[in-house]
């Protein structure tokens, strides 16, 4: 099953299981991105509108602030919305609703209310969509108390985490890496959930820990395979959820390997890699045998030029080169 099909499957399961679950967003009735349809062919099995009706699958105006505000109101009346916010860059238009309303509601009202909403957001980076459509803004929301932040990197995780998110009584933001939408993985067709705060060890190793975030996870796995051919055993960890973060698994791995590399597609300053670096430096500094290294996008807006954008994000080659520098090799260090 593909990553994008797994999201559609999770949404259908949740809507069948609970009539309070609704899907709202721009063009969700038309199944534009393939997450609200029965299959690639709408006529074959029918889409969500035919199956659940327009009371539960609702198009919205092109106004992200209105979409998020309406979903918060719906949640306060007892519904459990799944909101398709499309491009992650569009979250900026709804910052007041996301930060001041959704995130603060439980605190402001002393726990009397809950905001059980799943906000789905797609990161279209690496596809030459320009600065206004290529953001990876999940680190900004890690800094907001009251929000859970998910970054699934595989089809199975996308389905299991989304089902868990629908069950949450607090707002959850899921950031999907669009370059992974077409990736495939064996996915259990029965219902299952993946708890928040539980990392996935993609590969075990003994010489270095590589933490991959979102779309950088497959690159980290490729890097580990290349490093194995060079005699370096790399353990690859996918946190899957950044808030809450499975610090225990990361720290245990670093205490075993003594080295840490973090790869993520977001900007370097105040990113997830920076937070993980700080946690390891605070709690496992004595175990480190080499400096922590980060492989990230630079602190620049994304150029529209395909040739220029191609060099922005972590690749397996970059991760290999950086890892070799802390494993006693003289590879370049300016990545």
Residue pairs with C-beta under 8 A, 6 or more apart in sequence:
1 9
1 155
1 159
1 184
1 185
1 186
1 187
2 155
2 181
2 182
2 183
2 184
3 152
3 154
3 155
3 158
3 176
3 180
3 181
3 182
3 183
3 184
3 185
4 33
4 34
4 35
4 181
4 182
5 34
5 155
6 155
6 156
6 158
6 159
6 185
6 187
7 35
7 120
7 158
7 159
7 162
7 176
8 34
8 35
8 36
8 37
9 159
9 187
9 189
10 158
10 159
10 160
10 162
10 163
10 166
11 23
11 35
11 36
11 48
11 82
11 162
12 48
12 51
13 163
13 191
14 21
14 82
14 162
14 163
14 166
15 21
15 22
15 23
15 48
15 51
15 52
15 56
17 191
18 80
18 166
19 56
20 78
20 79
20 80
21 56
21 79
21 80
21 81
21 82
21 166
22 55
22 56
22 57
22 58
22 74
22 79
22 80
22 81
22 82
23 36
23 48
23 56
23 57
23 58
23 81
23 82
23 83
23 84
24 57
24 58
24 59
24 60
24 67
24 70
24 71
24 74
24 81
24 82
24 83
24 84
25 59
25 60
25 67
25 83
25 84
25 85
25 86
25 120
26 59
26 60
26 61
26 62
26 67
26 84
26 86
27 59
28 35
28 36
28 48
28 57
28 58
28 59
28 84
29 36
29 47
29 48
29 49
29 54
29 57
29 58
29 59
30 59
31 37
31 42
31 47
31 48
33 84
33 86
33 122
34 40
35 84
35 120
36 47
36 48
36 49
36 57
36 84
37 45
37 47
37 48
38 44
38 45
38 46
38 47
38 48
38 51
39 45
48 56
48 57
49 57
60 66
60 67
60 70
61 67
63 93
64 85
64 90
64 91
64 93
64 94
65 93
65 94
65 96
65 97
67 83
67 85
67 94
68 83
68 85
68 94
68 97
68 98
68 101
68 102
68 119
69 94
69 97
69 101
71 81
71 83
71 117
71 119
72 97
72 101
72 102
72 105
72 115
72 117
74 81
75 81
75 114
75 115
75 116
75 117
76 105
76 113
76 115
80 116
80 117
80 118
80 166
81 117
81 118
82 117
82 118
82 120
82 162
82 166
83 117
83 118
83 119
83 120
84 120
85 91
85 94
85 119
85 120
85 121
86 121
86 122
87 121
87 122
87 124
87 133
87 135
88 121
88 122
88 123
88 124
88 135
88 136
88 137
88 138
88 175
89 132
89 133
89 134
89 135
89 137
90 121
91 98
91 119
91 121
91 137
91 141
92 137
98 119
98 141
98 144
98 147
98 171
98 173
99 144
101 115
102 115
102 117
102 119
102 146
102 147
102 171
103 144
103 145
103 146
103 147
103 171
104 146
105 113
105 114
105 115
105 146
106 113
106 114
106 115
106 146
106 170
107 145
107 146
114 169
114 170
115 169
115 170
115 171
116 166
116 168
116 169
116 170
116 171
117 171
117 172
118 162
118 165
118 166
118 168
118 172
118 174
119 171
119 172
119 173
119 174
120 162
120 174
120 176
121 173
121 174
121 175
121 176
122 175
122 176
122 178
122 181
123 134
123 135
123 136
123 138
123 175
123 176
123 177
123 178
123 214
123 215
123 265
124 133
124 134
124 178
125 134
125 135
125 136
125 177
125 178
125 179
125 215
125 265
125 302
125 312
125 313
126 134
126 178
126 179
126 215
126 265
126 309
126 312
126 313
127 134
127 178
127 179
128 304
128 305
128 306
128 309
130 302
130 304
131 301
131 302
131 303
131 304
134 302
134 309
135 302
136 175
136 214
136 264
136 265
136 266
136 267
136 297
137 175
137 266
138 149
138 151
138 173
138 175
138 214
138 242
138 266
138 272
139 266
139 267
139 270
139 271
139 272
139 274
139 275
141 147
141 149
141 173
141 243
142 149
142 242
142 243
142 272
142 275
143 270
146 170
146 171
147 170
147 171
147 172
147 173
147 243
148 165
148 168
148 170
148 171
148 172
148 173
148 196
148 241
148 243
148 244
149 172
149 173
149 175
149 241
149 242
149 243
150 161
150 165
150 172
150 173
150 174
150 175
150 196
150 240
150 241
150 242
151 174
151 175
151 177
151 213
151 214
151 239
151 240
151 241
151 242
151 272
152 158
152 161
152 162
152 174
152 176
152 214
152 240
153 177
153 180
153 212
153 213
153 214
153 215
153 217
153 218
153 238
153 240
154 180
154 183
154 185
154 217
154 238
155 183
155 184
155 185
155 187
156 185
156 186
156 187
156 188
157 194
157 200
157 238
157 240
158 176
159 187
159 188
159 192
160 192
160 193
160 194
161 174
161 194
161 196
161 240
161 241
162 174
163 191
163 192
163 193
163 194
164 193
164 194
164 195
164 196
165 172
165 174
167 193
168 196
175 214
177 214
177 215
177 265
179 215
180 214
180 215
180 218
183 218
194 240
196 241
196 244
197 241
197 244
197 245
197 246
198 240
198 241
198 246
198 249
199 237
199 238
199 239
199 240
199 246
199 249
199 250
200 237
200 238
200 240
201 235
201 236
201 237
201 238
201 249
201 253
202 212
202 217
202 220
202 221
202 224
202 236
202 237
202 238
203 221
203 224
203 234
203 235
203 236
204 235
205 224
205 233
205 234
205 235
205 236
205 257
206 233
206 235
206 256
206 257
207 232
207 233
207 234
207 257
207 259
207 327
208 227
208 232
208 233
208 234
208 235
208 257
208 258
208 259
208 260
208 261
208 323
208 326
208 327
209 234
209 235
209 237
209 250
209 253
209 254
209 256
209 257
209 259
209 260
209 261
210 220
210 223
210 224
210 234
210 235
210 236
210 237
210 260
210 261
210 262
210 263
210 319
210 323
211 220
211 236
211 237
211 238
211 239
211 250
211 260
211 261
211 262
211 263
211 273
211 276
212 218
212 219
212 220
212 221
212 236
212 237
212 238
212 262
212 263
212 264
213 238
213 239
213 242
213 262
213 263
213 264
213 265
213 266
213 272
213 273
214 264
214 265
215 265
215 313
216 263
216 264
216 265
216 295
216 313
216 314
216 319
217 236
217 238
219 263
219 314
219 315
219 316
219 319
220 236
220 238
220 263
220 314
220 316
220 319
221 236
222 316
223 234
223 263
223 316
223 317
223 319
223 320
223 323
224 234
224 235
224 236
226 316
226 320
227 233
227 234
227 320
227 323
227 324
228 234
230 320
230 324
232 323
232 324
232 327
234 323
235 253
235 256
235 257
237 249
237 250
237 253
239 245
239 246
239 250
239 272
239 276
240 246
242 272
242 275
245 275
245 276
245 279
247 279
247 283
250 276
250 279
250 280
251 279
251 280
251 283
251 284
254 260
254 280
254 284
254 287
254 288
255 284
255 287
258 287
258 288
258 289
258 290
259 288
259 289
259 290
259 323
259 326
259 327
260 276
260 277
260 280
260 288
260 292
260 293
261 292
261 293
261 294
261 295
261 319
261 322
261 323
261 326
262 272
262 273
262 276
262 277
262 292
262 293
262 294
262 295
262 296
263 273
263 294
263 295
263 296
263 314
263 318
263 319
264 271
264 272
264 273
264 294
264 295
264 296
264 314
265 296
265 297
265 313
265 314
266 272
266 273
266 296
266 297
267 296
267 297
267 298
267 299
267 300
268 274
268 294
268 296
268 297
268 298
268 299
269 299
271 294
271 296
273 294
273 295
273 296
274 294
277 292
277 294
280 288
280 292
281 288
281 292
290 326
290 327
291 326
293 322
293 323
293 325
293 326
295 314
295 318
295 319
295 322
295 335
296 314
297 312
297 313
297 314
298 312
300 312
302 309
302 312
303 309
318 335
320 331
321 331
321 332
321 335
322 331
322 333
322 335
324 330
324 331
325 331
325 332
325 333
